[in-house]
Amino acid sequence: MVGDSFAKGIAGELVHNLGSAFEVIGHVRPGSGMKVITELANQKITTLTKKDMVVVWGGANDIARNEANNALTHIINSVKSRKHTNVLLVSTYKI
């Protein structure tokens, strides 16, 4: 799990709900845009395989800054470069 402040506590919830059969690691960067989040994700998932999944949660800060197109570019580039593992994108925008 890699994300902005909306992802805070989610890794703990996953550990609680999934049990010991899965390893869950969370990296949260409050206030970060998708550039920082996808760069962090790319650094952290280099050893993952097709049996793994990374959850990338962000985008609200980019939308709030009227930079949604930049966020999409970072997401697309990140996903294209990560063909060795599964990626789940989550975006939350609070009005």
Residue, then its C-alpha position, 0 to 999 in steps of 0.5 A: m500500500v502506497g498513498d497519500s493521507f487517505a491511505k492512512g490506516i488502510a494497511g492495518e485494516l488489511v492486516h486485520n481482515l486478511g490475517s497472517a496468510f498475507e504480508v501487508i506493508g504501508h507507506v503513506r505520504p500525506g499531502s503528496g501528489m501522484k508524482v511522489i506516490t508513484e515514485l515511492a511505489n516504483q522504489k518499493i515494488t522492485t522485488l514483487t511478482k505477479k503473485d503480489m499486488v501493490v495498491v496505489w492510493g492518491g490523486a486528491n491532492d493533484i485534483a485540489r491543485n488543478e493538476a489532474n492531468n499531471a496525476l494521470t500521466h504519472i499513473i499511466n507511466s508507472v503502470k506501464s513500467r510495472k508489468h511484473t506485478n498487479v497494481l490496484l489504483v484507488s483515488t479519493y477526492k473529497i469535496 
